[in-house]
Amino acid sequence: MHLSDFDYDLPPGLIAQHPAASRTSSRLLRLDGRTGAIEDLRFPDIVSLLAPNDLLVVNDTRVIKARLHGHKDSGGEVEVLVERILDERHVLAQVRASKPPKAGRRLVLGGEEVRVMGRQGEFWELEFAGGVLASLDAHGEVPLPPYITHPADAGDEARYQTVYARAPGAVAAPTAGLHFDEALLARLEAKAVARASVTLHVGAGTFQPVRTDDVSKHVMHSEWYSIPEATVSAIATARAAKGRVVAVGTTALRALESAAASTGEIRAGSAETRLFIVPGYSFRVVDRLVTNFHLPRSTLLMLVSAFAGSAHIRSAYEHAVRERYRFFSYGDAMLLEAAQVRA
């Protein structure tokens, strides 16, 4: 497979710069990965497409205010993007400055001094004198994706976050979940559609481009995930009742498939994952996927191509462009039926 196999033309005007008027007012493109059939719907129609005993699995990670501005103790300007919280006082972060900082030096971020501990690969380890989360809440900004051009504001703080976000640690939202509000979740619960959670802290690496034309040579960034025992039990219950496992977002799917990768059976626990899903992958857990539209040449476009079929995804994206769907994080949604029966 070549990187060009996952390219498509997207008019810049279709990149959503702001969320829809309300969470559930987005459009929903339904794609049957077995037949390639496409249906244009509204997002609330998802209630009629799910059945009693189906299981929604959501990613309950919470986006942190990961972007910080300030200066080095020597005076030069600096921008910090937290990639991962290590513990209450330490993070790994990207640091942009005219000259890289040295271990032992200090950065002044929002009036607070932060110590540079050293470098770990492409990231810097930073130490906050107080609690990391308190400092980020006080001085940080919501780290909007690079294709959203306006500075983050109070509206983004509310809408670039799922209504069920619980565990702080993500630097990008699990955007498929942005379409659900409490009322829609209540309608699904009333229909006996169950809900369970996983946690995968989305890293900034989700926006990193694939830099090799030979897709097989790409190395995925690492992300931490956790699968509760209750979620494993909920999946078993759904299976026993002939229900379908519906992943809300590629991050929920990657967590579930990563947990089942070694044995084929999903197991509870926490781990790091570099799972790279491309066409040819055999899905073990997920039957249906709620997702947004993804960037050309991205690993996420490769994932949905593996799930619903490359040709079907290509046709669906061409349809979405013609019908002027809104793309990327603040854009419209898709409901994908798997192309193949689970392994």
Helices and strands as residue ranges (DSSP letters): G 3-6, G 12-14, G 23-25, E 27-32, E 38-42, G 43-45, H 46-49, E 55-59, E 61-63, E 67-72, E 77-85, E 90-97, E 106-109, E 112-120, E 123-128, H 132-139, H 154-159, E 167-170, G 175-179, H 182-190, E 194-200, G 204-207, G 215-217, E 223-227, H 229-240, E 245-248, H 250-259, E 269-273, E 288-292, H 299-308, H 310-322, E 333-337
